[in-house]
Amino acid sequence: MKTPKPPYYAVIFTSTRTLVDDGYAETASRMVQLAETMPGFIGVESAREEVGITVSYWKSLDAIKAWQQHPEHMEAQRHGRKKWYETFTTRICLVERENEFSR
């Protein structure tokens, strides 16, 4: 994924899932679609094995706060706590520099 020149922010969401799948994939897809409409959103990368890792990139802390407080995202967070996640951690980081390699 191509990001702008630093600085920008990364929200790192790591999680372990429960066995409940009721609507999870649809909601995860919808959250990406919704985030893409938010001012200050740059992009997202995600992987899942035993631990899921999703990193979203944002232009500012205000943009992250607006995303966190979006009503549809808040509803997804409630479902996550109630049925989809055994554990999760959210970390917000300032990206000050980056190095890239590609063949």
N, C-alpha and C positions, 0 to 999 in steps of 0.2 A: 504494500500500500504506500502511496506517495503522500507524504505529509509536508506541510510548509516548513520553511526554515524556523528553527527554534528561536524564541521560546514559545511553547504551547503547553497544554495540559493533557495528561493521560489519566483516565479513570480505569483502574485495574480491578476487575471483579472476578474473584476466584470462588469456586463453589463445589460442593459435593451434593449430589442429588439424592432424593428419596426414590422409592420405587414407583411413586405416583407419577403418571404421565398425562393425566387429564388436562388437555389443552396446552401443555407446555410448549410444544414445537410451534403451534400457531401463535401463541403469545410472544415467544422469542422473536419470531419473524416480524410480527407487528411492531415490536419495540424498536427493531432496526429501522423499519419503514418510518416510524414516528420520529425517531431521533434524527433521521436524515432531513426532516422538515424544520428542525429546531435551529434558530440563529446561533451561530458559533460552533456548530457541529462540523468536524473535519472528516471523520471516518471511523471505522471499527474493524477489528480483527478478532477472531474467535476460534477456539479449539476445545474439544472435549474428549477426554478418555476417562480415567478414574476421577480426575479433577478437571473441572471446566475453567477456562480462562478466557475472559472477554476483556479486551482493551479498547476503550473508546477514546477518541482524541477531540479536544475542544480548544477553542481560542481563548477562553477566559474562565475564571471561577464563577462569574455571574452566569455564564452560559450553562455551566455544570449545575448550578443551583436551580436555574429555571427548569432544566431537564429533570432533576430530582423531584421537583415540586409539580410537574405536569400531572394532572388528575389521572390520565390513563396509565401513566408510568407508576403512579402511587398505587393504583389498583393492582397492577402486575406485581409490585413489591409485596402487597398484602398476600396475594396468592402464593408467592414464593415462600414467604415465612410460614404460611399455613400448611402448604402441601408439597411444594416442589423441592425445597432445599433442606438437607440435613444440616449443612453449615454453609456460611458464606462470609467473605471479607471484601470490603471495598477500600481501595487505596487511591488517593488522589495525589498525583505527582506533577511537578513542574519539569518538563523536558527542557533541559538547558543546552544539550547538544546531542547529535546523533552521528553515527557512522554507518555507512551502507556498503554492501558488497553484492555484486551480482555477476554471474558468469555470462 
